């Protein structure tokens, strides 16, 4: 195994071709107040595995592919399963 950094996160957007946005959450203790703080950051990653929104993925750093993409999707850990009825509710097709 190589020394490249690997992060686990959730796909939040897959609108662009071959690119996904992955949100990586972390918890840490504040250095002065010692309160546990939750933080998150969104990374752009190159996607050859056709990830969908909600999938849990592992991303690995790589050489810059564009101005914002420095990560690539290594593997899909957990696939988000959607029902056919859920997709209708997300699109907001019916306006009452």
C-alpha positions in Angstrom: 0.0 0.0 0.0 1.3 3.5 -0.8 1.5 6.5 1.4 -1.3 8.6 -0.3 -3.9 9.9 2.1 -7.3 8.2 2.1 -10.5 9.7 3.4 -14.0 8.3 3.8 -17.0 10.4 3.0 -20.5 10.7 1.5 -21.2 11.8 -2.0 -23.2 15.0 -1.9 -23.3 15.9 -5.6 -22.8 14.0 -8.8 -24.1 16.5 -11.4 -20.9 17.0 -13.4 -19.4 14.4 -15.7 -16.8 12.2 -14.0 -16.7 14.4 -10.9 -18.4 14.0 -7.6 -18.4 16.2 -4.4 -17.6 14.2 -1.3 -18.3 15.5 2.2 -15.8 14.3 4.8 -16.8 14.8 8.4 -14.5 14.8 11.4 -14.6 15.4 15.1 -11.9 17.0 17.1 -11.4 18.6 20.5 -11.0 22.3 20.6 -7.5 23.2 21.8 -8.5 25.9 24.3 -12.1 25.1 25.4 -11.8 21.2 25.2 -15.2 21.0 23.6 -15.8 18.3 21.0 -16.4 20.0 17.7 -17.8 18.5 14.5 -16.4 19.8 11.2 -16.8 18.9 7.6 -15.2 19.7 4.3 -16.2 19.0 0.7 -13.7 17.6 -1.7 -14.0 17.3 -5.5 -13.1 13.8 -6.7 -12.6 12.2 -10.1 -15.2 9.4 -10.5 -14.8 6.4 -12.8 -17.1 4.1 -10.7 -20.3 6.1 -11.4 -21.2 7.0 -7.8 -24.6 8.3 -6.8 -25.6 10.8 -4.2 -25.6 9.2 -0.8 -23.0 6.6 -1.5 -20.2 6.1 1.1 -16.9 6.2 -0.7 -13.1 6.2 -0.1 -11.2 8.9 -1.9 -7.4 8.9 -2.3 -5.2 11.9 -3.2 -3.6 12.1 -6.6 -1.8 14.5 -8.9 -4.0 17.6 -9.8 -6.5 16.7 -12.5 -7.9 20.2 -12.8 -8.0 23.4 -10.9 -10.2 21.9 -8.1 -9.8 18.1 -8.4 -6.9 16.6 -6.5 -8.7 13.4 -5.3 -10.0 10.3 -7.0 -12.7 7.8 -5.9 -10.9 4.5 -4.9 -13.9 2.4 -4.0 -17.5 2.5 -3.0 -18.0 1.3 0.6 -21.8 1.4 0.8 -24.3 2.0 -2.0 -27.3 4.2 -1.2 -30.5 2.3 -2.2 -33.4 4.4 -3.5 -36.9 3.3 -4.2 -38.7 4.4 -7.4 -41.2 6.4 -5.3 -38.4 8.4 -3.6 -37.1 9.8 -6.9 -40.5 11.3 -7.6 -40.5 13.2 -4.3 -37.0 14.5 -4.8 -37.6 16.0 -8.3 -40.7 17.9 -7.0 -42.7 17.2 -10.1 -46.1 18.0 -8.7 -46.9 21.6 -7.8 -50.1 21.9 -5.7 
